């Protein structure tokens, strides 16, 4: 299983029982609170693009 440290553009991951490719990702370290990764995922089966934040 890939961790957020492994995220790269074009990486294919399984998420919610579907295959997605990472279109864009951004590591965010706010001044207050923990860091997180904001991603844009494109489904390989439907072509739908979703935004997802990983802690």
TASULJO-V594669 format. One record per residue. N is the residue number from 1. RES is the residue in three letters. SS is DSSP state (A for helix, B for strand, O for the rest). D_LAST is the distance of its C-alpha to the last C-alpha in whole Angstrom. Layout:
# TASULJO-V594669
n,res,ss,d_last
N,RES,SS,D_LAST
N,RES,SS,D_LAST
This chain:
# TASULJO-V594669
n,res,ss,d_last
1,UNK,O,15
2,UNK,O,13
3,UNK,O,10
4,UNK,A,8
5,UNK,A,11
6,UNK,A,14
7,UNK,O,13
8,UNK,O,16
9,UNK,O,18
10,UNK,O,20
11,UNK,O,18
12,UNK,B,19
13,UNK,B,16
14,UNK,B,17
15,UNK,B,15
16,UNK,O,16
17,UNK,O,20
18,UNK,B,20
19,UNK,B,20
20,UNK,B,18
21,UNK,B,18
22,UNK,B,16
23,UNK,B,18
24,UNK,B,16
25,UNK,B,13
26,UNK,B,12
27,UNK,B,10
28,UNK,B,10
29,UNK,O,11
30,UNK,O,12
31,UNK,O,15
32,UNK,O,14
33,UNK,O,11
34,UNK,O,8
35,UNK,O,7
36,UNK,B,5
37,UNK,B,6
38,UNK,B,9
39,UNK,B,11
40,UNK,B,14
41,UNK,B,16
42,UNK,B,19
43,UNK,B,21
44,UNK,O,23
45,UNK,O,25
46,UNK,O,26
47,UNK,O,25
48,UNK,O,22
49,UNK,B,20
50,UNK,B,16
51,UNK,B,14
52,UNK,B,10
53,UNK,B,7
54,UNK,B,4
55,UNK,O,0
